[in-house]
C-alpha cells in the first residue's frame, strides 16, 4: 500500500517546523508498517518555508498566496488575485499527485490548497497548535475531515469538523533527546561558563533583542556568554549596533535543541511550538509572551508553565521596563531554582504527540 500526502504551512517556524515533523513522522510510521509513503509540500518561494522545507529533504511546489487584510484595502484585491492563481496551481498539483489527504498547520498559504482540496473532495487535516486558532485554521477547520489540537477542549472552535482529537504539539525529533552536558560539549561551552540563549522566533522579537544587547554590556553579566537568534525581521535593526564581546548573534538558529538544552537560562516568546520544545527538552526558560498575539494566547501558553513552576513568566512591558535584569542575575546564581524549573517544565511534555497524530491521520482510511 502507498499513502500520499500534500503538506502545507508557512510564514513562521511555528507553522513550518510542525509541518515538517508531521511529515517525518508519517514517513517513519508507514515505513515501519511496511508501506510506502510519499509527501510533497506547497508554499511560497519567498516564505520561510521555501528555505526550511527543501533543507528538510522534501520537494516543495511553489504557489501564490497573500494574507487577507482585516479591513478593505488595495491589499484585498492583491490577496484575491493571488488566491485565484494559487487555487489554479493547487488544482494542477492535486490532480497530478493524487494525494490521499492534504495536511495543514496554519498560515494564509494553506488557503489555496484547502479550498481546492475541498472542491475535489480530498480529505483535509488541520493541526492547530495554539489555544485559540488562527484565521485560516478556524475558517477551514469547520469543514475538515480531521482537526488535531495542541490544547484540549477546543471542540467549540471547530464545530462541523469530521473529528477533533487533542494530540499536543509536535516537536522535531532532535528535541526529544535534550542533554545539558552533551549540548554544551556540542556548543563548546565550558563547565564553569554561564550561557544565556535568547530568540524571538523565526521573525524575531525587538524587546528580547534589545534586552540581550543591554544585558551583555552590564558588569554583572561580564562573565556570561550570550547567544541571540535575532530573527529575519529584526536583523536590520541591529546592524548598526556595537556587538559586545560576550555576545554571539545569528539571524536564524538551525540547532535550537542544543541551545535550549545547554543554556543555563533561555529567553523566548511563548508560541505553542516553543512551549512544546521547552517542555520536551526541559529548558530553564524565561517566557516573554508576544503582547499582540490573537486573544493573548501566548500568555495563556506561558501561564500553563508558570502555574506549575516550569518557567519564569515576564510580560513584554516588564522586560522593556528593565525588570528582567535583576531576575536574570538572581536566576543565574541559583542552581537549585534552575534545576527545579527544568524538572517542572519536563512534567508538561507530551511525548507521544506524534504517535497520536499519525494514528489519527491513518485512522481516516479505516
TORVO-687055 format. One line per field, with one value per residue (C-alpha): residue in three letters; x, y, z; residue number from 1. Coordinates in steps of 0.5 Angstrom, whole numbers, plus 500, padded with zeros to 3 digits. Example, Ala and Ser with C-alpha at 12.3 -4.5 7.8 and 13.67 -1.06 7.14 Angstrom:
BEGIN
resn [Ala;Ser]
xx [525;527]
yy [491;498]
zz [516;514]
resi [1;2]
This chain:
BEGIN
resn [Unk;Unk;Unk;Unk;Unk;Unk;Unk;Unk;Unk;Unk;Unk;Unk;Unk;Unk;Unk;Unk;Unk;Unk;Unk;Unk;Unk;Unk;Unk;Unk;Unk;Unk;Unk;Unk;Unk;Unk;Unk;Unk;Unk;Unk;Unk;Unk;Unk;Unk;Unk;Unk;Unk;Unk;Unk;Unk;Unk;Unk;Unk;Unk;Unk;Unk;Unk;Unk;Unk;Unk;Unk;Unk;Unk;Unk;Unk;Unk;Unk;Unk;Unk;Unk;Unk;Unk;Unk;Unk;Unk;Unk;Unk;Unk;Unk;Unk;Unk;Unk;Unk;Unk;Unk;Unk;Unk;Unk;Unk;Unk;Unk;Unk;Unk;Unk;Unk;Unk;Unk;Unk;Unk;Unk;Unk;Unk;Unk;Unk;Unk;Unk;Unk;Unk;Unk;Unk;Unk;Unk;Unk;Unk;Unk;Unk;Unk;Unk;Unk;Unk;Unk;Unk;Unk;Unk;Unk;Unk;Unk;Unk;Unk;Unk;Unk;Unk;Unk;Unk;Unk;Unk;Unk;Unk;Unk;Unk;Unk;Unk;Unk;Unk;Unk;Unk;Unk;Unk;Unk;Unk;Unk;Unk;Unk;Unk;Unk;Unk;Unk;Unk;Unk;Unk;Unk;Unk;Unk;Unk;Unk;Unk;Unk;Unk;Unk;Unk;Unk;Unk;Unk;Unk;Unk;Unk;Unk;Unk;Unk;Unk;Unk;Unk;Unk;Unk;Unk;Unk;Unk;Unk;Unk;Unk;Unk;Unk;Unk;Unk;Unk;Unk;Unk;Unk;Unk;Unk;Unk;Unk;Unk;Unk;Unk;Unk;Unk;Unk;Unk;Unk;Unk;Unk;Unk;Unk;Unk;Unk;Unk;Unk;Unk;Unk;Unk;Unk;Unk;Unk;Unk;Unk;Unk;Unk;Unk;Unk;Unk;Unk;Unk;Unk;Unk;Unk;Unk;Unk;Unk;Unk;Unk;Unk;Unk;Unk;Unk;Unk;Unk;Unk;Unk;Unk;Unk;Unk;Unk;Unk;Unk;Unk;Unk;Unk;Unk;Unk;Unk;Unk;Unk;Unk;Unk;Unk;Unk;Unk;Unk;Unk;Unk;Unk;Unk;Unk;Unk;Unk;Unk;Unk;Unk;Unk;Unk;Unk;Unk;Unk;Unk;Unk;Unk;Unk;Unk;Unk;Unk;Unk;Unk;Unk;Unk;Unk;Unk;Unk;Unk;Unk;Unk;Unk;Unk;Unk;Unk;Unk;Unk;Unk;Unk;Unk;Unk;Unk;Unk;Unk;Unk;Unk;Unk;Unk;Unk;Unk;Unk;Unk;Unk;Unk;Unk;Unk;Unk;Unk;Unk;Unk;Unk;Unk;Unk;Unk;Unk;Unk;Unk;Unk;Unk;Unk;Unk;Unk;Unk;Unk;Unk;Unk;Unk;Unk;Unk;Unk;Unk;Unk;Unk;Unk;Unk;Unk;Unk;Unk;Unk;Unk;Unk;Unk;Unk;Unk;Unk;Unk;Unk;Unk;Unk;Unk;Unk;Unk]
xx [500;502;500;501;500;501;503;503;504;508;510;514;518;512;508;513;517;511;509;516;515;509;511;518;513;508;514;517;510;509;516;515;509;512;508;510;509;510;510;511;510;506;508;511;518;519;517;521;518;522;528;527;523;528;533;529;529;522;520;517;511;511;505;502;499;498;495;488;488;483;480;478;484;488;492;485;485;492;490;484;488;494;488;486;493;494;488;490;497;494;489;494;499;493;491;498;500;493;494;490;490;492;495;496;499;497;498;495;499;494;488;489;491;485;480;482;482;475;473;476;473;480;480;483;487;489;494;492;498;495;490;486;486;489;484;486;485;479;476;478;477;470;470;476;476;480;483;489;489;495;491;485;478;478;471;467;473;472;464;463;469;469;473;477;483;488;495;499;504;509;517;523;526;532;529;527;534;536;542;545;552;552;549;555;560;557;557;564;562;566;563;564;561;554;551;544;541;535;531;524;522;524;522;525;523;525;524;528;534;534;535;540;545;544;545;551;554;553;558;554;554;561;563;556;556;550;548;542;538;536;530;530;525;530;537;537;535;541;546;549;550;556;556;559;565;561;555;554;549;545;540;537;538;539;540;536;536;543;542;535;539;545;544;543;537;533;529;524;517;511;509;506;511;517;513;513;520;521;517;520;528;526;529;530;526;524;518;516;509;508;503;500;498;491;487;493;494;502;500;496;501;506;502;501;508;508;503;507;514;516;518;519;514;515;511;514;512;516;522;522;522;528;525;529;536;535;531;536;542;538;537;544;546;541;543;537;532;534;534;527;525;527;524;517;518;519;513;509;512;507;512;507;505;507;504;497;498;500;495;489;491;492;485;482;483;480]
yy [500;507;513;520;527;534;538;546;551;557;564;563;557;556;553;550;546;542;541;538;534;531;529;526;522;520;517;513;511;508;505;501;498;496;501;507;514;520;527;534;541;547;554;561;561;568;565;562;555;556;555;550;545;544;544;538;534;535;537;544;546;554;557;564;567;573;575;578;585;585;592;593;596;595;589;586;586;583;578;576;575;571;566;565;564;559;555;554;552;547;544;542;540;536;533;531;528;525;525;521;528;534;537;544;547;554;561;564;560;554;557;556;548;547;551;546;540;541;542;536;532;531;530;536;535;541;542;548;549;555;555;560;558;563;565;560;554;557;558;551;547;547;543;539;531;532;537;536;541;543;544;541;543;546;543;549;553;547;546;542;538;531;529;533;530;533;531;536;540;536;538;536;529;533;536;529;528;534;533;539;536;534;540;544;540;541;548;549;552;550;547;553;558;561;561;565;564;568;568;571;566;566;573;576;580;587;587;581;583;590;587;582;587;591;586;583;590;590;589;584;579;581;573;571;568;571;568;571;569;576;573;576;582;585;584;591;594;591;592;599;597;595;588;586;581;576;576;572;573;569;571;564;559;552;548;551;544;545;552;550;544;547;554;556;560;561;567;566;568;563;561;554;550;554;552;545;545;548;542;537;539;541;548;553;559;566;566;573;573;577;582;583;575;574;573;574;566;567;569;563;558;561;561;553;553;559;555;549;553;551;558;565;569;576;581;584;591;589;587;594;597;593;588;582;585;583;577;574;576;572;566;565;565;560;553;549;554;553;545;546;550;545;539;542;544;537;535;538;535;530;525;521;527;525;518;521;525;519;514;520;521;514;513;517;511;505]
zz [500;499;502;499;503;501;507;508;513;513;515;521;524;529;523;519;524;526;519;518;524;522;515;518;523;517;513;519;521;514;513;520;517;511;507;502;504;499;501;498;501;498;500;498;495;499;505;511;508;502;506;511;507;502;507;511;505;502;495;495;490;490;490;490;497;500;507;507;511;517;513;506;502;496;499;499;491;491;496;492;486;489;492;485;482;488;487;480;482;487;483;478;484;487;480;478;485;487;495;500;504;505;512;514;520;519;516;510;505;507;504;496;498;503;498;492;496;499;492;489;496;498;506;510;516;520;526;531;535;540;545;540;533;527;522;516;521;524;517;514;520;521;514;515;516;522;527;531;537;541;547;550;550;543;540;540;536;530;530;524;523;522;528;533;537;542;541;544;539;535;536;532;533;535;541;544;547;550;555;558;559;551;549;552;549;542;543;546;553;559;565;569;564;564;558;556;550;547;541;539;534;526;525;532;538;539;546;547;542;546;553;551;548;554;559;555;557;564;569;573;567;564;565;562;555;551;544;541;535;532;527;520;521;527;523;520;527;530;524;527;534;537;539;546;546;550;545;539;534;529;524;525;530;526;532;538;541;543;546;549;553;554;556;564;562;556;554;549;547;549;542;542;539;543;549;547;546;552;556;552;553;560;559;564;561;562;557;555;551;545;547;541;540;538;544;548;547;549;556;556;554;559;564;564;565;571;574;576;577;570;568;569;566;565;561;555;558;564;560;557;564;566;571;567;569;576;575;571;575;581;577;574;581;584;581;585;582;575;576;579;573;569;572;572;565;563;567;562;556;551;549;545;541;534;535;537;530;526;529;528;520;519;522;516;512;516]
resi [1;2;3;4;5;6;7;8;9;10;11;12;13;14;15;16;17;18;19;20;21;22;23;24;25;26;27;28;29;30;31;32;33;34;35;36;37;38;39;40;41;42;43;44;45;46;47;48;49;50;51;52;53;54;55;56;57;58;59;60;61;62;63;64;65;66;67;68;69;70;71;72;73;74;75;76;77;78;79;80;81;82;83;84;85;86;87;88;89;90;91;92;93;94;95;96;97;98;99;100;101;102;103;104;105;106;107;108;109;110;111;112;113;114;115;116;117;118;119;120;121;122;123;124;125;126;127;128;129;130;131;132;133;134;135;136;137;138;139;140;141;142;143;144;145;146;147;148;149;150;151;152;153;154;155;156;157;158;159;160;161;162;163;164;165;166;167;168;169;170;171;172;173;174;175;176;177;178;179;180;181;182;183;184;185;186;187;188;189;190;191;192;193;194;195;196;197;198;199;200;201;202;203;204;205;206;207;208;209;210;211;212;213;214;215;216;217;218;219;220;221;222;223;224;225;226;227;228;229;230;231;232;233;234;235;236;237;238;239;240;241;242;243;244;245;246;247;248;249;250;251;252;253;254;255;256;257;258;259;260;261;262;263;264;265;266;267;268;269;270;271;272;273;274;275;276;277;278;279;280;281;282;283;284;285;286;287;288;289;290;291;292;293;294;295;296;297;298;299;300;301;302;303;304;305;306;307;308;309;310;311;312;313;314;315;316;317;318;319;320;321;322;323;324;325;326;327;328;329;330;331;332;333;334;335;336;337;338;339;340;341;342;343;344;345;346;347;348;349;350;351;352;353;354;355;356;357;358;359;360;361;362;363;364;365;366]
